[in-house]
Amino acid sequence: MIWSTNVGSKSRNNTLAQLLDSGNLVLNIHGDERRQVWQSFDYPTNTMLPNMKLGLDRRTGLNRRLTSWKSEDDPGTGNWLYKIDTNGSPQFFLYEGSVPRWRSGPWNGQGWSGVPDFEQGVSSMLVSWTTKTRVSLFGLPSIQEYSPYQN
């Protein structure tokens, strides 16, 4: 099997593929695991895992969002899209095709204004944004932070 993706920078060094315990597949420069060339968490598909992020990174132009599968046995891009709209105050939208079917309302500092009952789960969601670089990065913290079986 051959697998490839567009990588923003070419490297003459050997790269090392590593599947982390988190489920993140990363490509690193061999011998320097801190130099990450690519990671699967930057390209989420239909599942949100702890340490994944959704939203727009204005530095790179990368817009992370969730998409449904085409069908149960076809992982191609489906008709549903869950993303953060960064026009105005950032808020989540769920689209069916190009039609918005649900929205969270903007973040008010304590929760999503359109989903007041969701506030209980906010403590397990990381929210941050700035105006010049990264905008609207939302994610779930590491599952280990909530595990009773920590090392």
N, C-alpha and C positions, 0 to 999 in steps of 0.2 A: 504494500500500500504506500502511495506517495501522498504527502500532505504538504500544502504550502499556503502562504499568506503574504500579503503585501507588508513588507517591513520597511519602516521609514528610513532606516540607515543601513547601508551595507557594511559588513564587517569582514576583514580579511582573516580575523582570528577564528578559531574553532568555536562553534556555539554548542551549548549543552542544553538539552531539553530535560526538564525536571517537572514531575507531577507532585505538587506539594500536598500535604495532609489536608489543606483547606479545599482542595479540588482545583486549584489554580495551576494551569499548565504554563510554565515560564520558560523562556529561552534566555540564557545567560551567556556571557563571554566565559569560555572555559578557563578556569583558574581564578576567576573574579566574579563570584556569585552575586556581588552587589551591583554589577553592571548588567542591568536587565535590558534586553533588546526588545522583547515582546512578552505580553502576558495575556492569557485568555480572559481574565477578569475585565480587561478593557473592552471586550467584545461579548457582552452577555447575550444569551439567546432567550430561552423561555423560562429560566429559573434564576431567582435571586438567592445567592449564597452569602453567608457572613463574610465580611471584608470586601464584598463587591460594592461598586459605586454606580449610581445612575446620575446622569446630568452632563452638562457641557463644560469642557475644559477649553477656555478661550485661548490659552497658549498654543495648544496643539490642534484645536478645532474638533477634537474627538467628542462625539455626542453619544453617550452610553444610554441605551434604552432596551427594554424587553420586547420581544416579538413572539407571537404564538407560532406553533408549528402549523404547516399546511394541513396536516391530518395526523391521526395517532401514529401512523407508520411512515410519515414523510416529514422529515425535519426541515424541509424548505420553508421559506418565509411565509407565514400565514397572514390572515386578514386583520389580526388584532395587534395593537401597538400600545405600550405603556411607556410614557416618557414625561420628562419635565419640560414644560414650556417656560422659557426664560424671558419672554416678552413681558415686561412689567414685573410684578412680584412673582417669583417662581412658584409654580404649582404643578401637581401631577395631573396628567390627562390620560384617559383610556380611550383609544380610537378603534372603531370598526371601519376599516378602510380609511377614508378621509373624514368620517363623521365622528365628532367627539360624543362618546356615550356616557362619560362620567368625568368629574374633576374633583380634586381635593379641596379646592379653594387655596388661597395663598397661605404661606406659613406666617403665623402671627407671633412667633417667638416661644409659644408654648404648645402649639399644635396646629393642625390644618383647619382653617376657619370653616371650611365646608363639611368637615367630618369631626364634629365635637366629641363623639364617642371614641374616636381613635386616640385621644390624648393619653389613655392608659398605656398604650404601646410606644409612645414617643420616647420614653427613657431608653428603649432599646434601639433607637434609630439615631444615627449621627447626621447632623445637619450643619453644613457650612457653605458660605459663599462669599465672594468678594466681587468688586465691580470691575477690576482691571485684568485679573488673570483667570482664576478658576471661578466658575459660576455654578451654583446649584449642584453640589455634590451631596448626594444622600446615600447612606449605606447602613448596613447592619454590622454591629460590632462582632468581634470574634466570638464564636460559640463557647470557647473555653472560659470566657469571662463569666458565664452563667452555669458552668458545669460543676456539679458537686465532686467530680473526680479529677480535679486539677492536680498536676504534678507538683 
